[in-house]
Amino acid sequence: MDFELINPKEHKQLFLDNHVIESMKGVKKSLHQPQKWGPVIKSGYQSRISPQWNTEKKIWEWWYMGENIHYTTSTDGEYWEKPSLGLYEWNGSKDNNIVCDPEGDGHQRPFHIIR
């Protein structure tokens, strides 16, 4: 499996363990008290899918399940944008981020992302 190296000066990193740290020589690991934030994405239903890093576009992409299946993007994984895709009409408007036909048969079935 190929992995792309990430420059820690350009991308924030969250080290929950030492798995990707080769050496701690000359480095001090300090933990800070977490800060409570609101929800990252508000939806009527809880998401069952994890965000994915798109190495070509250099963005986070998240296909999540709400009342339908939606798409959202982020450059930093903290702030998310719900682009208006205009693919499917919902409540009389195509100004939404729905990626699967809400009126179609079985739109909540598992789906796959193939690149």
RODO-2510 file (C-alpha; in nm, 4 decimals, decimal comma):
residues 115
     n   res          X          Y          Z
     1     m     0,0000     0,0000     0,0000
     2     d     0,1409     0,3409    -0,0982
     3     f     0,1268     0,6296     0,1452
     4     e     0,1790     0,9967     0,0684
     5     l     0,4075     1,1882     0,3038
     6     i     0,2387     1,4814     0,4738
     7     n     0,4385     1,7931     0,5566
     8     p     0,3485     1,8734     0,9213
     9     k     0,4330     2,2420     0,8618
    10     e     0,1552     2,2631     0,6010
    11     h    -0,1063     2,0345     0,7561
    12     k    -0,2198     2,0144     1,1184
    13     q    -0,1616     1,6749     1,2759
    14     l    -0,3393     1,5095     1,5664
    15     f    -0,1171     1,2584     1,7441
    16     l    -0,3351     1,0329     1,9567
    17     d    -0,0545     0,7792     1,9827
    18     n     0,3081     0,7480     1,8695
    19     h     0,2317     0,5315     1,5644
    20     v     0,3621     0,7781     1,3031
    21     i     0,6380     0,9300     1,5195
    22     e     0,9755     0,7816     1,4312
    23     s     1,1721     0,9493     1,7112
    24     m     1,0958     1,1688     2,0135
    25     k     1,4580     1,2894     2,0458
    26     g     1,4630     1,6634     2,1191
    27     v     1,0825     1,6809     2,1228
    28     k     0,8437     1,7255     2,4137
    29     k     0,4903     1,5959     2,3775
    30     s     0,2388     1,8096     2,5651
    31     l    -0,1331     1,7498     2,5949
    32     h    -0,3803     2,0311     2,6385
    33     q    -0,7259     2,0314     2,7874
    34     p    -0,9806     1,9821     2,5074
    35     q    -1,2102     2,2695     2,4171
    36     k    -1,5778     2,2040     2,3639
    37     w    -1,7066     2,3010     2,0181
    38     g    -2,0443     2,2658     1,8571
    39     p    -2,1228     2,0014     1,5959
    40     v    -1,8989     1,9942     1,2895
    41     i    -2,1961     1,9212     1,0626
    42     k    -2,5574     1,9604     1,1660
    43     s    -2,7872     1,6940     1,0295
    44     g    -3,1136     1,5323     1,1250
    45     y    -2,9424     1,1945     1,1485
    46     q    -2,6015     1,0861     1,2705
    47     s    -2,3346     1,0225     1,0063
    48     r    -2,2232     0,6657     0,9492
    49     i    -1,9392     0,7422     0,7086
    50     s    -1,5924     0,8842     0,7831
    51     p    -1,4354     1,1778     0,5978
    52     q    -1,1794     1,0839     0,3311
    53     w    -0,8679     1,2783     0,2251
    54     n    -0,8618     1,3416    -0,1521
    55     t    -0,4931     1,3528    -0,2467
    56     e    -0,5679     1,4885    -0,5957
    57     k    -0,7860     1,7807    -0,4828
    58     k    -0,5996     1,8257    -0,1500
    59     i    -0,9280     1,8464     0,0434
    60     w    -1,1294     1,6404     0,2875
    61     e    -1,4483     1,4963     0,1396
    62     w    -1,7359     1,3586     0,3434
    63     w    -2,0333     1,1683     0,2093
    64     y    -2,2677     1,1502     0,5052
    65     m    -2,6152     1,0204     0,5704
    66     g    -2,8811     1,2616     0,6780
    67     e    -3,2334     1,2287     0,5509
    68     n    -3,0533     1,1631     0,2199
    69     i    -2,6876     1,1107     0,1288
    70     h    -2,4994     1,4415     0,1199
    71     y    -2,1514     1,5636     0,0216
    72     t    -1,9397     1,8220     0,2028
    73     t    -1,5773     1,9374     0,1780
    74     s    -1,3098     2,0877     0,4005
    75     t    -0,9544     2,2102     0,3567
    76     d    -0,8642     2,1653     0,7233
    77     g    -1,1066     1,9026     0,8616
    78     e    -1,2468     2,1558     1,1066
    79     y    -1,4615     2,3875     0,8954
    80     w    -1,6895     2,2216     0,6397
    81     e    -1,8627     2,3621     0,3313
    82     k    -2,1796     2,2096     0,1878
    83     p    -2,1524     2,2894    -0,1840
    84     s    -2,4708     2,3405    -0,3831
    85     l    -2,4448     2,0540    -0,6327
    86     g    -2,7789     2,1036    -0,8090
    87     l    -2,8139     1,7304    -0,8780
    88     y    -3,1498     1,6445    -0,7197
    89     e    -3,4577     1,8392    -0,6246
    90     w    -3,5498     1,8329    -0,2559
    91     n    -3,8370     2,0327    -0,1066
    92     g    -3,8811     2,2157    -0,4382
    93     s    -3,5170     2,3198    -0,4827
    94     k    -3,1964     2,1847    -0,6355
    95     d    -2,9906     2,4209    -0,4155
    96     n    -2,8554     2,1400    -0,1949
    97     n    -2,5650     1,8979    -0,1522
    98     i    -2,7592     1,5730    -0,2111
    99     v    -2,5582     1,3151    -0,4105
   100     c    -2,8085     1,0274    -0,4420
   101     d    -3,1589     1,0475    -0,5853
   102     p    -3,3846     1,0933    -0,2787
   103     e    -3,6820     0,9567    -0,4744
   104     g    -3,4869     0,6640    -0,6234
   105     d    -3,5144     0,3025    -0,5142
   106     g    -3,2800     0,2110    -0,2289
   107     h    -3,0898     0,5399    -0,2030
   108     q    -2,9806     0,4495     0,1506
   109     r    -2,8031     0,1298     0,0431
   110     p    -2,4266     0,1142     0,1029
   111     f    -2,2217     0,2895    -0,1649
   112     h    -1,8521     0,2967    -0,2561
   113     i    -1,6109     0,5656    -0,3700
   114     i    -1,3861     0,4476    -0,6532
   115     r    -1,0989     0,6637    -0,7749
***
